[in-house]
Amino acid sequence: MKQNHSRIAKAIANYIKGTYTAEEKKFLEEWKNEDVKNQTLFEQLASSENLTKELLSYNSFDSDKAWHRFESSLTGKIRKFSISKWWYAAACVIILLSSLTFYFYKSYRSEIREQEVAVLVEGKILKDAVGEILPATTGAIIITSSGEKVSLDDSFKINLKGEIVSGQDSAVAAPVLAEESDYYELIVPKAKIIQFTMFDGTKVWVNANSRLKIPTNMANNERKIVLLSGEVYLEVAKYKDSKFYVECESGTVEVLGTKFNVYAYGNRFKTTLVEGSVKLKNANQEKIISPNTAGIWYENEFVVSKANLDADLAWKNNIFYFNNYSIQRIARQIEDWYGVKVIIGEEVAKSRSTYSGELRRDVRCGKSAKCWNTFPGWMSKSSANS
């Protein structure tokens, strides 16, 4: 039989996956019967356990690095053999199999990691000795490039070496690679809040139930925070004429000024500018906003309007500030701040009424508040139709 290495590789790969056709089965039988070496090769490759174990041994938090390491190892092994028809076919099949194995493994690890992150984001309900539910406290989790999880109980800073420094100026985490593109992932669970300072002097406050990627240093004369989900307030420092960006799912905030708030949950996006100037942009449009205005992503465009700074910055100022909010919107804030589950009665949920009020966020949620199933006296009710 005339050798067709790519066809052999594809047929063996499909056999291992259990998706090979009757035609491929016949082709493989003929190929195996042609030479005892072919039969031996087939038996070795059909049992992918060793290959899978080898690939998993190169596992790291950065899957691209794992693949490069495995590929380098594979290249070294192939060089040990002469390029005969047998080993050429083996190389083709191994490369194909490793690609398939890595693809499925990468998908599996991604799914598992998201489940782990979801658990971390939920956090824990904090209670005192008598069972009163405590408000959010300072805390967060840093995930390094290697997958190491570091718990933080206080504010921190990233020094010029890219190290996470907390407490008495002691490094609690360091970048794995000395690369410009190296990032930490920061998870601030429900019932937690944190503030940190970047290597350039930029100060960042992060609200509860937030996830973001923060750089360990400057790359390509740019500094960029990726807000995966949540809310941040920033005071951006000037640094070596470099640009600063906050990247979200719905668009990017290019910093032209200094003080602003960014809220991003899924396709909900809002930037409120306190001081300076920022540019909102994505693939379709750009819009510059000025102080005391807010830019909202609405129906596929940025809409700019006058900002309510008291409302938009209330979380950063440790205040609950509800300005004609629906009960569902209020419930989300309570859940994030206390880590509790707010249950809204069916009739209340159907109501179109809105509520307004202001209260410091350091109050405890206890029996008197009944975990917010009823409205405290400080909150006023208004009709949506009035």
Backbone hydrogen bonds, N-H to C=O, Kabsch-Sander energy under -0.5 kcal/mol:
donor,donor_aa,acceptor,acceptor_aa,energy
8,I,4,N,-2.4
9,A,5,H,-2.8
10,K,6,S,-2.3
11,A,7,R,-2.4
12,I,8,I,-2.6
13,A,9,A,-2.4
14,N,10,K,-2.5
15,Y,11,A,-1.9
16,I,12,I,-2.3
17,K,13,A,-2.1
18,G,14,N,-1.0
19,T,14,N,-2.7
20,Y,14,N,-0.9
25,K,21,T,-2.3
26,K,22,A,-2.2
27,F,23,E,-2.3
28,L,24,E,-2.5
29,E,25,K,-2.1
30,E,26,K,-2.1
31,W,27,F,-2.1
32,K,28,L,-2.7
33,N,29,E,-2.0
34,E,30,E,-0.8
35,D,31,W,-0.7
35,D,32,K,-0.6
38,N,35,D,-0.7
39,Q,32,K,-0.5
39,Q,35,D,-1.5
40,T,36,V,-2.2
41,L,37,K,-2.7
42,F,38,N,-2.5
43,E,39,Q,-2.1
44,Q,40,T,-2.0
45,L,41,L,-2.4
46,A,42,F,-2.7
47,S,43,E,-0.8
48,S,46,A,-1.0
50,N,47,S,-0.6
52,T,48,S,-2.8
53,K,49,E,-2.6
54,E,50,N,-2.4
55,L,51,L,-2.3
56,L,52,T,-2.7
57,S,53,K,-1.6
58,Y,55,L,-1.5
59,N,56,L,-2.0
63,S,61,F,-0.9
65,K,62,D,-0.5
66,A,62,D,-1.6
67,W,63,S,-2.2
68,H,64,D,-2.2
69,R,65,K,-2.4
70,F,66,A,-2.3
71,E,67,W,-2.9
72,S,68,H,-2.2
73,S,69,R,-2.1
74,L,70,F,-2.7
75,T,71,E,-2.4
76,G,72,S,-1.9
77,K,73,S,-1.8
78,I,74,L,-2.3
79,R,75,T,-1.7
80,K,76,G,-0.5
80,K,77,K,-1.1
81,F,78,I,-1.7
84,S,82,S,-2.1
88,Y,84,S,-2.4
89,A,85,K,-1.6
90,A,86,W,-2.1
91,A,87,W,-2.6
92,C,88,Y,-2.1
93,V,89,A,-2.5
94,I,90,A,-3.1
95,I,91,A,-2.4
96,L,92,C,-2.1
97,L,93,V,-3.4
98,S,94,I,-3.1
99,S,95,I,-1.9
100,L,96,L,-2.3
101,T,97,L,-3.4
102,F,98,S,-2.7
103,Y,99,S,-2.2
104,F,100,L,-2.4
105,Y,101,T,-2.6
106,K,102,F,-3.1
107,S,103,Y,-2.1
108,Y,104,F,-2.3
109,R,105,Y,-3.1
110,S,106,K,-2.4
111,E,107,S,-2.1
112,I,108,Y,-2.5
113,R,109,R,-2.8
114,E,110,S,-2.0
115,Q,111,E,-1.7
116,E,112,I,-2.2
117,V,113,R,-2.7
118,A,114,E,-2.2
119,V,115,Q,-1.6
120,L,116,E,-2.0
121,V,117,V,-2.7
122,E,118,A,-1.4
123,G,119,V,-1.0
123,G,120,L,-0.6
128,D,132,E,-2.1
131,G,128,D,-1.5
133,I,365,C,-2.2
134,L,126,L,-3.3
137,T,191,A,-1.7
139,G,193,I,-1.7
140,A,152,L,-1.9
141,I,187,I,-2.5
142,I,150,V,-3.0
143,I,185,E,-2.8
144,T,142,I,-0.5
144,T,148,E,-2.4
147,G,144,T,-1.7
150,V,142,I,-3.0
150,V,148,E,-0.5
152,L,140,A,-2.9
156,F,195,Q,-1.2
157,K,165,V,-2.2
158,I,197,T,-2.4
159,N,157,K,-0.6
159,N,163,E,-2.0
162,G,159,N,-2.1
164,I,173,A,-3.0
165,V,157,K,-3.2
165,V,163,E,-0.6
166,S,170,S,-1.8
167,G,155,S,-0.6
169,D,167,G,-1.7
170,S,166,S,-1.3
172,V,164,I,-2.9
173,A,164,I,-1.1
179,E,177,L,-1.1
182,D,179,E,-1.4
184,Y,214,I,-2.8
185,E,143,I,-2.2
186,L,184,Y,-0.5
186,L,212,L,-3.5
187,I,141,I,-2.9
187,I,185,E,-0.5
188,V,186,L,-0.5
188,V,210,S,-2.9
190,K,121,V,-2.7
191,A,336,D,-3.5
192,K,189,P,-1.2
193,I,137,T,-1.5
194,I,206,V,-1.8
196,F,204,V,-2.7
197,T,156,F,-1.8
198,M,202,T,-2.9
201,G,198,M,-2.1
203,K,235,E,-2.1
204,V,196,F,-2.9
205,W,233,Y,-2.8
206,V,194,I,-3.3
207,N,231,E,-2.6
209,N,188,V,-0.7
209,N,189,P,-0.8
210,S,188,V,-2.1
211,R,229,S,-3.7
212,L,186,L,-2.2
213,K,226,V,-2.6
214,I,184,Y,-2.5
216,T,182,D,-1.9
219,A,222,E,-2.3
222,E,219,A,-1.7
223,R,243,K,-2.6
225,I,245,Y,-2.5
226,V,213,K,-2.2
227,L,225,I,-0.7
227,L,247,E,-2.4
228,L,211,R,-1.1
228,L,226,V,-1.1
229,S,211,R,-2.0
230,G,264,A,-2.9
232,V,262,V,-2.5
233,Y,205,W,-2.3
234,L,260,F,-2.8
235,E,203,K,-2.5
236,V,258,T,-2.5
242,S,239,Y,-2.4
243,K,221,N,-1.6
245,Y,223,R,-2.6
246,V,253,V,-2.1
247,E,225,I,-2.9
248,C,251,G,-2.5
252,T,281,K,-3.5
253,V,246,V,-3.1
254,E,252,T,-0.7
254,E,279,K,-3.4
255,V,244,F,-2.8
255,V,253,V,-0.6
256,L,254,E,-0.6
256,L,277,S,-2.2
257,G,277,S,-1.5
258,T,275,E,-1.2
259,K,275,E,-1.3
260,F,234,L,-1.9
260,F,258,T,-0.5
261,N,272,T,-2.8
262,V,232,V,-3.1
263,Y,270,K,-2.9
264,A,230,G,-3.2
265,Y,268,R,-1.9
268,R,265,Y,-2.2
269,F,267,N,-0.6
270,K,263,Y,-2.3
271,T,295,G,-2.5
272,T,261,N,-2.3
273,L,271,T,-0.5
273,L,293,T,-2.5
274,V,259,K,-2.4
275,E,259,K,-2.0
278,V,289,I,-1.3
279,K,254,E,-2.9
280,L,287,K,-3.6
281,K,252,T,-2.3
282,N,285,Q,-2.1
287,K,280,L,-2.6
289,I,278,V,-2.4
292,N,273,L,-2.4
293,T,290,S,-1.0
294,A,305,S,-3.0
295,G,271,T,-2.7
296,I,294,A,-0.5
296,I,303,V,-2.8
297,W,269,F,-1.9
298,Y,296,I,-0.8
298,Y,301,E,-3.0
303,V,296,I,-3.3
303,V,301,E,-0.6
305,S,294,A,-2.3
307,A,292,N,-2.6
309,L,307,A,-0.8
312,D,308,N,-2.7
313,L,309,L,-2.2
314,A,311,A,-0.8
317,N,313,L,-1.6
318,N,315,W,-1.2
319,I,314,A,-2.6
320,F,359,L,-4.1
321,Y,319,I,-0.6
322,F,357,G,-3.0
323,N,321,Y,-0.6
324,N,322,F,-0.6
325,Y,355,Y,-2.6
330,I,326,S,-2.0
331,A,327,I,-2.4
332,R,328,Q,-1.8
333,Q,329,R,-1.3
334,I,330,I,-2.1
335,E,331,A,-2.6
336,D,332,R,-2.2
337,W,333,Q,-2.2
338,Y,334,I,-2.5
339,G,335,E,-1.9
342,V,340,V,-0.6
343,I,341,K,-0.6
344,I,342,V,-0.6
349,A,345,G,-2.7
350,K,346,E,-1.5
351,S,347,E,-0.9
351,S,348,V,-0.7
354,T,382,S,-2.6
355,Y,325,Y,-2.6
356,S,380,S,-2.6
357,G,322,F,-2.2
359,L,320,F,-2.2
361,R,318,N,-2.2
363,V,360,R,-0.8
365,C,133,I,-2.9
366,G,364,R,-0.8
369,A,366,G,-0.6
370,K,366,G,-1.2
371,C,366,G,-1.0
372,W,369,A,-1.5
373,N,370,K,-1.7
374,T,369,A,-0.7
379,M,376,P,-1.6
380,S,356,S,-3.2
382,S,354,T,-3.0
386,S,383,S,-1.1
